[in-house]
């Protein structure tokens, strides 16, 4: 081979290598940033996502419009901690015993089992910087701490909730304090002085802080700081706000925006959602300022349905939080990724928070075996024609109560009684057709039992059972375990 030909071949080889390295580099730096917003007790009709207009949420609506709104998005539990355990692992929480709230035995080994890999663990391995801002509620012992579960940074509370601000502050507008009865919004008696958050303290990493800001605003501030600090590297931000979960508390600023609302509970609840919506607006603005919005994958989901109090709404669904009816497990569910998902999309087939883990990992370009997970990657269902559905069947278990959705049929077994509905005709679960369709009840019961046989026993007992009259079904009192 002559010298000129050798040089030419060498140049071609170097060009190919440079092109390959460029592609590899592009792949590394093309990893999307990921933000997982998990709000607390937001009702299906408590925002503008699905056309409801009682409470204006322009920023949540903007996020929904920038991607896809799932009309049949489900969580795996109608209560907080089990729902979060499933979200972060991509598995039904009953597979590893996290069936009930860990608060029943907080000093014992009650929390997300340490042998379970979290989405933060996986993303950390993939080179993401991982941040957590908000509510944990997956165990308070050190082995369960977010810093030991895949997160590089933590700001928030380890327990189920806290006062949003000092209730004795003149700026506070409240209905009640955490674990206290109702009383006037402003307190002047020295006997009612606030002693602080105590076991519900706010931490930054493992340092206890005195947080004087309104908690929703504080979470937003820390979240935007995390984004700005890590804008030049792939990041994962898990942002589980406590809003609009009780206690009903807001500041004068948000309260004054709802002067037309006469009911005090409804007014404060609307103000709390306004603070949440404002925070999401700040998150979006921060991403836009750093030119990150188009290649940031964002989920916004509620951890369960809204409560059945008179100030929230799960319309058009029945009942709400604590129950296995649609109002308890079908939730606001939004996904945005402007570079990959068509704007103003609506997806009507059933999806689950089980799907968040595999969707995120596949979005990074990583290769992972999902055989041990219960969820699926949602992107193929959104970006190309796909006659299949993500889930033919979804299951729920809150021993002794359980439910199954198979196609359009939903069977709920609670209090020893069966309720069967055809959701294609009766999304509000009004007409119980169990007695008219015993063969369907039998088939779905058998299918549920096959799934149930794969599960573990609960790792700890339920904390209690909700028996409020508002949670009764067709006049029958129910015990909903939690």
Secondary structure by P-SEA (a helix, b strand, c coil): ccaaaaaaaaaaaaaaaaaaaaaaaaaaaacbbbbbbbbccccccccccccccccccaaaaaaaaabbbbccccccccccaaaaaaaaccccccccccccccccccccccccccccccaaaaaaaaccbbbbccccccccccccccccccccccccccccccccccccccccccccccccccccccccccccccccccccccccccccccccccaaaaaaaaaaaaaaaacccccccccccccccccccccaaaaaaccccccaaaaaaaaaaaaaaaaaaaaaaaaaaacccccbbbbbbbcccccccccccccccccccccccccccccbbbbbbcccccccccccccccccaaaaaaaaaaccccccccccccccccccccccccccccccccccccccbbbcccbbbbbcccbbbbbccccccccccccccccaaaaaaaaaaaaaaaaacccccccccccccccccccccbbbbbcc
